[in-house]
């Protein structure tokens, strides 16, 4: 497995552990031997494009889907053998914001609390507290149909906390939200994690993983392609990204070969150290006529590109859950 | 215990959904009233009834049966809606009693049918329906809720099997028209062509309508009541078997 790992697994308490998880639908391999370790009391992001298997993994970890093979434990409990006990300690909120729009905010939380097995008064107190802290106190007596998208997400998140979960799964929690609402939700997620809850979130936005998570797993085609802290991942592609644009597009393959980079949208991108530009230019100049050269610090976008062979989704785009994957790019890896 | 609590919590949720959805109220209430008015005043005059029995007295016990069945059929769409929207997933990710989403659905639709039937009886009385006020009415009411219970299980089985609300809309209702019209609900079976009368006689809806007629008009427990109960047991067993099997297999390879 490329990229860094998370220290000594013997001493680290793991909230989620997945071993060689496979989920197959006929010919389609939604998960193709996924291995994953998520330390407790952290925010962990599972990053990948549409169809990478993110939602499938969340469905397995939250007991909704039994994998074809492999093993997943959540809070030390096996999701296939002890699904009932797993459900007691997890909370789930999804991109579809599964609140009942015909119930009021309060009723939604009360229903969830009842199903968690809370007593009625306990339920009411907890619901009131959550509505308050998610800024929904005034809207609590209104039916959720009248809520804005952001309010629904907040209610969904509040509902997922009714059982005071140890581990919270958020499946693309900000997909389709505007920037302001998204930032507010990020704050909520940080606050939840600060109370010691392990947060596992899936996202296709590098920015989101970078902003929230202390560790990241990049998955593509149902498999882990890289994992580590945001910094570790960035360092694997080099500190600087040099973008070279040739005068003629026909020179792209030659330029990629000489510079040792990847072709992306009419340019060649090369990861390097801060002092590496000189070395690259020395190799290229005289071989291929250059139109432009630019440099930038490596971002998670570059990591993503390096490992998956395609660019990440633009933030704000609406995502389908687990559609058959996008065309497979060439998969050239840097060492 | 958890099963009872969860079933009731979800029953209430399902009933609130109907109450707060104006479209559902229109469908549930206006449509049967239109049927009553249409058949009593438009078609009724042209329909032959046995001597000494007014058409409205034959019709209302039939219409309540038709609506108990109709009302139960709504479960197909509701179940597939919840599956498609992700609400079912949320329930399944919570420590919900495993079968409570199914029992909560069936109980809600049974109670809804019970209420609907009372409304139609009242509308019927306004347009001239004259039942015998006796224990038979209570018996008919209970029988009608049992009918709704049996058909709810069948409808849930359809909803769980097709999973898509649009498909459930057609799959959940398509069998209802032949079943309720090719029966003794609107016209005496004897007036139908032989092949259709043969179907109408074995149609459970005919047994239901005749059972309710016996209970509300005489009152007496006719053999149709026995046949009705057998049908209800059959529907419940088949519907519950398919639903529960699909439910516990959900998410398994």
Interface residues (C-beta under 8 A of the other chain):
Chain A: X23 X24 X59 X62 X63 X64 X65 X66 X67 X68 X84 X87 X88 X90 X92 X94 X96 X98 X100 X102 X103 X107 X111 X112 X114 X115 X116 X117 X143 X159 X163
Chain B: X2 X5 X6 X9 X10 X13 X16 X17 X20 X21 X85 X86 X87 X89 X90 X91 X92 X93 X94 X95 X96 X251 X252 X253
